[in-house]
Amino acid sequence: MSSFLFLFFYDKSVIIITIMLSIFTYLFGEIILKSKKKEIYHIISISGLLLCLIYFKYAGLFVTTINSMNEFIKLLPKFEIKNFLLPLGISYIVLKHISYLTDIKWGIIMKTNFIDFLSYSSLFTIFTAGPIERYERFEPQIENKEIKFQWVYLNEGFQRIVFGLFKKFALADWIAYFINPIWQNRQDYTIGIQALAILGFSFQIYFDFSGYSDIAIGSSRLFGLKIMENFDYPYLKRNISQFWRGWHISLSDWIRDYIFMPLAKISQNKVWFLFFVPVISMGICGIWHGAKWGFLLWGIWHGIGISIYQVFLYFEKRNDKLKKISGNIFVKPVSVAITFIFITIGWIWFI
């Protein structure tokens, strides 16, 4: 399997950065696998990947923020960045590499192969929009170095691609056609119209993201690869926790396994677990989406929602009446509506 060959259709800088990151991660993976000091090398390797991501994706945001603060704090220096390069798919590459190195440290991945890893790292079908596939699910599919062609791959793949294209162009783009003018000239529209636009954006972004995932999953299937599902009717979930089990599932799983759970193990303090862990985890999830403070606020909003839900669960376990009410069949549609409204309000910071 040599999916990494697709890189040669892109700018040379993208090729160099992708290959260098892959070599860096693979070599540290080998060291972690064979070393007794796994923790130290794991920290060094993850720090290197994060520094790379921060430099390429967030340096511009930091410079803009510092320069803005300079108007109030004259002692701060002024910076300028020209022709700044953002490598294609850097966010997804770094998350995949972090999961790869961490899974080696945890003993989930027991063997390595550079060609297999490079194929995983640069698989073009999921390179820029996910899903964030795990190496342990990907590697067995290419272990024999040959996937035999089957007509069913074309049938399944093209059906999923067409479905994704329909979501993207027939639904998401048409919704955007009507609501984009509202975002561009908010002062010309009433609060009611803007509220309807936010509601429309909820569906636009769902059809956009899930459409891209369908295209990625279908494209991968053309080559005989099975990539994990990424959406599962998230707007029909009855609480924020279930929503994140149905929305961008690969990212949700990544945040849970590599940020939420490790943070939860730091302290047994209930306040830490109920409030700080969700907000920190989802704040990171938010800023990962882009170099804009609005994404961070969106993530914190979801972190607060998860905290509130965890507190509710805490009291529900200790209150039979509350447990009985929440289990009532008539409460479910109300819960779905409240969750959807909460999610929709959060999109304000995402626009």
C-alpha positions in Angstrom: 0.0 0.0 0.0 1.6 3.3 -1.0 -1.1 6.0 -0.5 1.7 8.4 0.4 2.4 8.9 -3.3 -0.5 11.3 -3.5 1.7 13.9 -1.8 3.6 14.5 -5.0 0.5 16.2 -6.4 0.9 18.9 -3.8 3.4 21.7 -3.0 6.9 20.5 -2.2 6.8 22.2 1.2 3.8 20.0 2.1 5.6 16.9 1.0 8.7 17.7 3.0 6.8 18.6 6.2 4.6 15.5 6.0 7.5 13.1 5.4 9.6 14.8 8.1 6.8 14.5 10.6 6.3 10.9 9.7 10.0 10.1 10.1 10.1 12.0 13.4 7.1 10.1 14.7 8.1 6.7 13.4 11.7 7.0 14.9 10.3 8.0 18.3 7.8 5.3 18.1 10.6 2.8 17.7 12.5 4.3 20.6 9.4 4.2 22.9 8.7 0.6 21.8 12.2 -0.6 22.8 13.1 1.8 25.6 12.5 1.3 29.3 12.1 5.0 29.7 8.9 5.2 27.6 7.4 8.1 29.6 10.4 10.5 28.9 10.6 9.8 25.1 6.8 9.9 24.9 6.8 13.4 26.4 9.6 14.6 24.2 8.0 13.3 21.0 4.5 14.7 21.8 6.1 18.0 22.7 7.8 18.2 19.3 4.5 17.5 17.5 2.6 20.0 19.5 5.3 22.7 18.9 5.1 22.0 15.2 1.3 22.4 15.3 1.5 25.6 17.4 4.1 27.1 15.1 2.3 26.5 11.8 -1.3 26.9 12.9 -1.3 29.3 15.9 1.7 31.6 15.5 -0.4 34.0 13.5 -3.1 34.1 16.2 -0.6 34.8 18.9 1.0 37.5 16.9 -2.3 39.2 16.1 -3.3 39.0 19.8 0.0 40.4 21.0 -0.2 43.2 18.5 -3.8 44.0 19.5 -2.7 44.1 23.2 0.1 46.5 22.2 -2.5 49.3 21.9 -3.1 49.0 25.6 0.3 47.8 26.8 2.9 49.9 25.0 5.9 47.9 26.3 4.9 44.8 24.3 6.9 44.3 21.1 5.2 44.3 17.7 5.6 41.2 15.4 4.9 40.6 11.7 4.5 37.4 9.8 4.7 37.4 6.0 3.8 34.5 3.6 3.1 32.2 6.5 2.6 28.5 5.4 -0.1 26.3 6.8 0.7 22.7 5.7 -2.2 20.7 4.3 -3.9 18.6 6.9 -1.4 19.5 9.7 -4.2 19.3 12.4 -5.2 15.8 11.4 -1.6 14.6 11.0 -0.6 15.7 14.4 -3.6 14.1 16.1 -3.0 10.8 14.3 0.7 10.9 15.2 0.0 11.6 18.9 -2.5 8.7 19.1 0.1 6.4 17.4 2.9 7.3 19.8 0.6 7.1 22.9 -0.8 3.7 21.8 2.8 2.4 21.5 3.5 3.7 25.0 0.3 2.1 26.3 1.1 -1.2 24.6 -1.8 -1.1 22.2 0.6 -1.1 19.2 3.2 -3.8 19.6 5.0 -3.6 16.3 5.9 -0.9 13.7 6.6 -0.7 10.0 7.6 2.5 8.3 5.8 2.0 5.0 2.6 1.0 6.8 2.9 4.1 9.0 3.7 6.4 6.2 0.6 5.1 4.3 -1.4 5.7 7.4 0.0 9.1 8.0 -0.6 10.4 4.5 -3.8 8.5 3.5 -5.2 11.1 1.1 -8.9 10.1 1.5 -8.9 11.3 5.1 -6.0 13.7 5.0 -7.8 17.1 5.4 -11.2 16.4 6.9 -11.1 13.1 8.8 -12.2 10.8 10.2 -9.2 10.6 12.5 -8.6 6.9 12.0 -6.4 4.9 14.5 -3.4 3.0 13.4 -4.4 -0.2 15.2 -7.6 -0.3 13.0 -5.8 0.7 9.8 -2.7 -1.5 9.9 -4.4 -4.9 9.9 -6.2 -4.0 6.7 -2.9 -3.5 4.8 -0.8 -6.0 6.7 -0.6 -8.4 3.8 0.6 -5.5 1.6 -2.2 -6.3 -0.9 -5.9 -5.5 -1.0 -7.5 -7.4 -3.9 -9.9 -5.5 -6.1 -13.6 -6.3 -5.6 -16.5 -4.8 -7.5 -18.4 -4.4 -4.3 -15.8 -1.7 -3.2 -16.9 0.4 -6.2 -20.5 0.0 -5.5 -20.2 0.8 -1.7 -17.7 3.5 -2.3 -19.5 5.5 -5.0 -22.9 5.2 -3.2 -21.3 6.8 -0.1 -19.5 9.5 -2.1 -22.7 10.5 -3.9 -24.5 10.7 -0.6 -21.8 12.9 0.7 -21.8 15.1 -2.3 -25.6 15.5 -2.0 -25.2 16.6 1.6 -22.5 19.1 0.7 -23.8 20.7 -2.5 -27.5 20.1 -2.4 -28.1 20.8 1.3 -25.2 22.6 3.0 -24.3 25.0 0.2 -27.9 25.9 -0.5 -28.5 26.7 3.2 -25.3 28.8 3.1 -26.6 30.6 0.0 -29.5 31.9 2.1 -27.8 32.6 5.4 -24.4 33.9 4.4 -25.7 37.4 3.5 -27.1 37.7 7.0 -23.7 37.1 8.6 -22.1 39.6 6.2 -24.6 42.4 7.1 -26.0 41.6 10.6 -27.0 45.1 11.2 -29.6 44.9 8.5 -31.5 42.0 10.0 -33.6 41.6 13.1 -32.7 39.4 16.1 -35.4 36.9 14.9 -33.9 36.6 11.4 -30.4 36.1 12.9 -31.8 33.4 15.2 -33.3 31.6 12.2 -29.9 32.0 10.5 -28.1 30.3 13.5 -30.7 27.5 13.3 -29.9 27.2 9.6 -26.2 27.1 10.3 -26.7 24.2 12.7 -27.9 22.1 9.7 -25.5 23.6 7.3 -22.4 22.7 9.4 -23.9 19.2 10.0 -24.4 18.5 6.3 -21.0 20.0 5.6 -19.0 18.0 8.1 -20.9 14.7 7.7 -20.9 15.1 3.9 -17.1 15.4 3.9 -16.9 12.4 6.1 -19.2 10.4 3.8 -16.9 11.3 0.8 -13.8 10.3 2.8 -15.3 7.0 3.9 -16.6 6.3 0.4 -13.3 7.2 -1.2 -11.4 5.0 1.2 -13.8 2.1 0.4 -12.9 2.4 -3.3 -9.5 1.1 -2.3 -10.9 -1.6 0.0 -10.3 0.2 3.2 -12.9 0.5 6.0 -12.7 3.8 7.8 -14.7 4.4 11.0 -18.0 6.2 10.9 -17.9 9.8 12.0 -21.6 10.9 12.5 -24.6 9.2 14.1 -27.6 11.5 14.0 -26.1 13.8 16.6 -29.1 16.2 16.7 -31.4 13.5 17.8 -29.4 12.8 21.0 -31.0 13.6 24.4 -28.0 15.1 26.2 -24.7 16.7 25.4 -22.7 13.5 26.2 -24.7 11.5 23.7 -24.3 14.4 21.2 -20.6 14.0 21.3 -20.9 10.3 20.8 -22.6 11.1 17.5 -20.8 14.2 16.3 -17.4 13.9 14.8 -17.1 10.6 16.5 -13.4 10.1 15.7 -12.5 13.5 17.2 -14.7 12.8 20.3 -13.1 9.5 20.9 -9.6 11.1 20.5 -10.4 13.9 23.0 -11.9 11.3 25.4 -9.0 8.8 25.2 -6.0 11.2 25.0 -7.1 14.3 26.9 -10.2 13.7 29.1 -9.3 10.4 30.7 -5.6 11.3 31.4 -6.7 14.6 32.9 -9.3 12.8 35.0 -6.6 10.6 36.5 -4.6 13.6 37.8 -6.8 14.1 40.8 -9.7 12.3 42.6 -11.2 15.6 43.5 -14.8 15.7 42.3 -14.7 19.4 41.5 -11.7 18.8 39.2 -13.4 15.9 37.4 -16.9 17.5 37.1 -15.9 21.0 36.1 -12.2 21.5 35.1 -11.6 18.4 33.1 -14.6 18.9 30.7 -13.9 22.6 30.2 -10.1 22.0 29.6 -10.8 19.1 27.2 -13.4 20.8 25.2 -11.5 24.1 25.1 -8.6 22.2 23.5 -11.1 20.6 21.1 -12.4 24.0 20.2 -9.1 25.7 19.5 -8.0 22.6 17.5 -10.6 23.6 14.9 -8.9 26.8 14.0 -6.7 29.8 15.0 -9.6 31.9 16.3 -10.6 32.7 19.8 -14.2 32.0 18.9 -13.4 28.3 18.5 -12.0 28.3 22.0 -15.2 29.9 23.4 -17.2 27.3 21.5 -15.2 24.5 23.1 -15.6 26.0 26.5 -19.4 26.3 26.0 -19.5 22.6 25.3 -17.2 21.9 28.3 -19.7 23.8 30.5 -22.5 21.8 29.0 -20.8 18.5 29.8 -20.0 19.7 33.3 -23.7 20.6 33.9 -24.7 17.2 32.6 -22.1 15.4 34.8 -23.5 17.3 37.8 -27.0 16.2 36.8 -25.9 12.6 36.6 -24.2 12.9 40.0 -27.5 13.9 41.7 -29.6 11.6 39.6 -27.7 8.6 41.0 -28.6 9.7 44.4 -32.2 10.7 43.8 -34.8 8.1 42.8 -37.4 10.6 41.9 -35.1 12.5 39.6 -34.1 9.1 38.0 -37.7 8.2 37.5 -38.5 11.6 35.9 -35.5 11.5 33.5 -36.5 8.0 32.4 -40.0 9.1 31.5 -40.8 8.5 27.8 -42.3 12.0 27.5 -39.1 13.6 28.8 -37.0 12.3 26.0 -38.3 14.7 23.2 -38.0 17.6 25.6 -34.4 16.6 26.4 -33.6 16.3 22.7 -35.0 19.8 22.1 -33.1 21.3 25.0 -29.8 19.7 23.8 -30.4 20.9 20.2 -31.0 24.5 21.4 -27.9 24.4 23.5 -25.8 23.1 20.6 -27.3 25.7 18.3 -26.5 28.6 20.6 -22.9 27.4 20.7 -22.6 27.7 17.0 -22.6 31.5 17.4 -18.9 31.4 18.3 -18.1 29.0 15.4 -19.3 31.3 12.6 
